[in-house]
């Protein structure tokens, strides 16, 4: 290894040893059909959590029309869910260990499904907001448990495939949501399916978890040791922070007293929460782990990568919807092109990382290059683009996402001790939710700013050109027609600018990724025993 890669850190643990320890007295479960079914149920629960977030947001106009809400009021439904989801993620793994994984997961999943079933029958905005926030809290607890369970139960020879399963929560579920949303409103023709579509998956996930996940003993003696002051600061702090980020573009950030108060109070409470976690003897998240290069630097890259992934499906779908008037059913192929290959590419990348000649940093860098190139290709869009023009862009996204996310998870989880697994799960999931919301807010703000800029430039150009065209041409164009043309072209140019920003960001991250600590591929078989030397009696 080159000298620049030598780190004065504790002994490196591979992903094969990064699982949290079982409570005292509970043996390591033997992996078989029953445990595989349990992990499948936990995976379905995590996918349900992602779909609960995305699908109702995509059909918000139909929900708003069905319930008779104003558009401004209905926008808070998405914010309420996102706030509850982020507030739950740092604490879920701790509670799963304390009350046992099976009990906690079944409870949270059952509550989320019950709320989904009754959500369409709440016709008052205040009730809907409370239910969505509670559903976000319950669903947000499901995603961290997938990483925790994969590292806890999977044997070394397939544990990287567990990380690939977790990667599906960032690469499969969000991209599949567009097709499911179109299914609910275009084919089933009932907006209530935006909430009910998770019920069949949940009916399958619940018995799988109840039957397949081992029944571990509770560790109630941990309750007095919890950082309850930190939780009292963290839950409202994170919820307010997400509220300010999610509503900032619509309410114009600091020009709104609501957004300003949410960002200020949320930021202050979150800082106090992190300080409390740093100083507490038994925190929910051990922030000191971030001083390790692959965690601190790797999670920073992960946060920026999640912001970039917002360009994969949401941005082109939004562009076609506003520019061409496309319905959800017409933009759904954009999501399917990215989503379905993840079921094959994720395990394939995990299998690649098991090869001793493969450097996970190089695989990660290749994924970033694919994402960056796709963004630069998309920056050439015009107002004549249809779904067909996005085909190869989406293919590059489909390939690049697992190439980036799976190696990142491997590099990060490979530098932690076994008992540190739940802390890492809380950290990575908090950043996951925060990165997704921040990415959406950044894209919305940049689109608004760049659209105003391009509209002013085009208007100045048009004002200079019309006198030269003559009075008849000026009357022929018409003020309304000119204004519409300028607005449409400004929106296209603004979208191209956003693609360039994220394309540049993805390529800039490549040398950063190569600075991560090299981690060799995990061993799938124990090393051969060394022959023991037999003492030879001295010759007489």
PyMOL commands that set and color helices and strands:
alter all, ss='L'
color gray80, all
select helices_A, chain A and resi 3-5+15-17+33-58+60-67+71-89+92-99+101-119+125-153+156-171+173-187+193-196+199-212+220-225+228-251+253-255+257-279+287-291+293-311+314-323+328-339+342-353+360-378+388-413+418-469+471-477+479-514
alter helices_A, ss='H'
color red, helices_A
deselect
rebuild
show_as cartoon
